[in-house]
């Protein structure tokens, strides 16, 4: 009889203890690529250019509403220029898609996979991810903020790490006012 009561008491304690902890709910949130916008901005000695690029596929991973991961596939063939029109717009878009820059015929996508996510403030996260452009993978650090079903990420990317050489002083001397800075910005406004 004592053994039965002791067993029931232990089972009750184990059950109550187990139920006092809620399970972490891991959710993969697909990013609505058609409703999201990714803007790029590149800089040169004599000014800058900007445009858009589209996501092919993307998701954010949340554990109990806290960001813990993510993965993005970027459609490099969609590079467009928004600060020029007509012939000059077409020429720059073609040049950016060529082997001088992103070689989109051979490398039609780029990929970003989150490898480390840490909260850095209310709704903000410091993220390290592996970015692959032109078949080369390098780590990038950036911030992302999440508000409800929207997120904003800001990245600064050093193109020289991905063998994007055209007009780069990291690879060529005496470019003077033809130099294009290695770092360019990506601002992503995401909906999921």
Secondary structure, DSSP 8 states (H G I E B T S, - for coil): -HHHHHHHHHHHHHHHHHHTS----EEEEE--TTT-EEEEEEEETTEEEEEEEEEEEEEEEEETTEEEEEEEEEEEEEEEESS--HHHHHHHHHHHHSTTTT-TTT--EEEEEEEEEEEEETTEEEEEEEEEETTEEEEEEEEEEEETTEEEEEEEEEGGGGT--TT-TTT-S--GGG-EEEEEEEEEEEE-
